[in-house]
């Protein structure tokens, strides 16, 4: 069973007004700069990290603990943390003091000024760079579905965007963001990195903001496409699915199954569709490249990774978690409902604060009763490969 881990970026907010607060430096000092918390690009956000894990339960426990630790530190400084992928309320942002960040801020201007976005990064262990390339080439068609599964950013600086995940649109302003062509080898990947830095348009390899990449600091592949989910258990669900997707990709490579040669332009369209609709409309089927219901697209992903999930004993739990998510919706729906319920955008943030540190959406016997209903509503069809 491959180890996996998660990084969650959280928004720091005023518990009354909902406005972002630049408290990250003070929070880290209050918390004693623990290894599982760190600063991000802006002082209005904080990152919590898990250690490498082997089981769903271990990962979920660490995610709960990380969110609670960050929230306690925020409370001590007069704020709270909210698992929101963008700030519903407009506010000036504050760059984290750092020479590299200052250079980025000077070069990228409005992209930097407005870049207050919070994502979910999943790391999955690999044994070599070549193994990592085999993974990256075979998972890229499936990644847009994770935008829909985590969509949690319908508002942007005081405006309703019409998108389920507007973070995807804001993040894609960076010149290196999004899907990439097939690599084929570690040599090709390294050449691309060197050429990108060589253009002078980015500062270093750390600015290769691909949907998925090889980690610079760990023997892992890093999947970076998702919004930070509102509900903690959804982050754990996504991580389990990603690990199963990585394992499935490596089994395909070992069996000589070639990656799908989907053009980058089509993958961008699939990501845009997921960003716009979330789980509320149609998505682009990863294998058929045609519009299907969100439920069918997610079912195709589950069918694709089912053998890997069954071998680790995680299939039933994952199937139920997907059913629950399809039934209740992602964070973008919760934000819209809270805002429409008389609280406005500040109310959406206050509701998010409560969801962020709750233990809702967990695995329990009572929840199993929803599974048969959701199966009827979203039948889990088998995925099909093109060609």
Secondary structure as the mmCIF struct_conf table of DSSP 4:
data_model
#
loop_
_struct_conf.conf_type_id
_struct_conf.id
_struct_conf.beg_label_comp_id
_struct_conf.beg_label_asym_id
_struct_conf.beg_label_seq_id
_struct_conf.end_label_comp_id
_struct_conf.end_label_asym_id
_struct_conf.end_label_seq_id
STRN STRN1 UNK A 4 UNK A 13
TURN_TY1_P TURN_TY1_P1 UNK A 15 UNK A 17
STRN STRN2 UNK A 20 UNK A 20
HELX_RH_AL_P HELX_RH_AL_P1 UNK A 24 UNK A 30
TURN_TY1_P TURN_TY1_P2 UNK A 31 UNK A 32
TURN_TY1_P TURN_TY1_P3 UNK A 35 UNK A 36
STRN STRN3 UNK A 37 UNK A 39
BEND BEND1 UNK A 41 UNK A 41
STRN STRN4 UNK A 42 UNK A 42
TURN_TY1_P TURN_TY1_P4 UNK A 43 UNK A 44
STRN STRN5 UNK A 45 UNK A 49
HELX_LH_PP_P HELX_LH_PP_P1 UNK A 50 UNK A 52
STRN STRN6 UNK A 53 UNK A 53
BEND BEND2 UNK A 54 UNK A 55
HELX_RH_AL_P HELX_RH_AL_P2 UNK A 56 UNK A 76
TURN_TY1_P TURN_TY1_P5 UNK A 77 UNK A 78
STRN STRN7 UNK A 80 UNK A 82
BEND BEND3 UNK A 85 UNK A 85
STRN STRN8 UNK A 86 UNK A 86
BEND BEND4 UNK A 88 UNK A 89
STRN STRN9 UNK A 95 UNK A 95
BEND BEND5 UNK A 97 UNK A 97
HELX_RH_AL_P HELX_RH_AL_P3 UNK A 99 UNK A 108
TURN_TY1_P TURN_TY1_P6 UNK A 109 UNK A 109
HELX_RH_AL_P HELX_RH_AL_P4 UNK A 110 UNK A 113
TURN_TY1_P TURN_TY1_P7 UNK A 114 UNK A 114
STRN STRN10 UNK A 117 UNK A 117
STRN STRN11 UNK A 119 UNK A 125
BEND BEND6 UNK A 127 UNK A 128
HELX_RH_AL_P HELX_RH_AL_P5 UNK A 129 UNK A 139
TURN_TY1_P TURN_TY1_P8 UNK A 140 UNK A 143
HELX_RH_AL_P HELX_RH_AL_P6 UNK A 144 UNK A 150
STRN STRN12 UNK A 153 UNK A 153
STRN STRN13 UNK A 155 UNK A 156
TURN_TY1_P TURN_TY1_P9 UNK A 157 UNK A 158
STRN STRN14 UNK A 159 UNK A 160
BEND BEND7 UNK A 162 UNK A 162
BEND BEND8 UNK A 164 UNK A 164
STRN STRN15 UNK A 165 UNK A 165
HELX_RH_AL_P HELX_RH_AL_P7 UNK A 166 UNK A 171
TURN_TY1_P TURN_TY1_P10 UNK A 172 UNK A 173
BEND BEND9 UNK A 174 UNK A 174
TURN_TY1_P TURN_TY1_P11 UNK A 175 UNK A 176
STRN STRN16 UNK A 178 UNK A 178
BEND BEND10 UNK A 185 UNK A 185
HELX_RH_AL_P HELX_RH_AL_P8 UNK A 186 UNK A 198
TURN_TY1_P TURN_TY1_P12 UNK A 199 UNK A 200
BEND BEND11 UNK A 201 UNK A 204
HELX_RH_3T_P HELX_RH_3T_P1 UNK A 205 UNK A 207
STRN STRN17 UNK A 210 UNK A 210
BEND BEND12 UNK A 211 UNK A 211
STRN STRN18 UNK A 212 UNK A 214
BEND BEND13 UNK A 216 UNK A 219
STRN STRN19 UNK A 220 UNK A 227
HELX_LH_PP_P HELX_LH_PP_P2 UNK A 228 UNK A 229
BEND BEND14 UNK A 230 UNK A 231
HELX_RH_AL_P HELX_RH_AL_P9 UNK A 232 UNK A 254
TURN_TY1_P TURN_TY1_P13 UNK A 255 UNK A 256
HELX_LH_PP_P HELX_LH_PP_P3 UNK A 257 UNK A 260
HELX_RH_AL_P HELX_RH_AL_P10 UNK A 264 UNK A 277
TURN_TY1_P TURN_TY1_P14 UNK A 278 UNK A 279
BEND BEND15 UNK A 280 UNK A 281
STRN STRN20 UNK A 282 UNK A 284
TURN_TY1_P TURN_TY1_P15 UNK A 286 UNK A 288
BEND BEND16 UNK A 290 UNK A 290
STRN STRN21 UNK A 291 UNK A 293
HELX_RH_AL_P HELX_RH_AL_P11 UNK A 294 UNK A 311
TURN_TY1_P TURN_TY1_P16 UNK A 312 UNK A 313
HELX_RH_AL_P HELX_RH_AL_P12 UNK A 315 UNK A 328
HELX_RH_AL_P HELX_RH_AL_P13 UNK A 331 UNK A 338
HELX_RH_PI_P HELX_RH_PI_P1 UNK A 339 UNK A 343
HELX_RH_AL_P HELX_RH_AL_P14 UNK A 344 UNK A 356
TURN_TY1_P TURN_TY1_P17 UNK A 357 UNK A 357
TURN_TY1_P TURN_TY1_P18 UNK A 360 UNK A 361
HELX_RH_3T_P HELX_RH_3T_P2 UNK A 365 UNK A 368
HELX_RH_AL_P HELX_RH_AL_P15 UNK A 369 UNK A 377
BEND BEND17 UNK A 378 UNK A 378
HELX_LH_PP_P HELX_LH_PP_P4 UNK A 381 UNK A 383
#
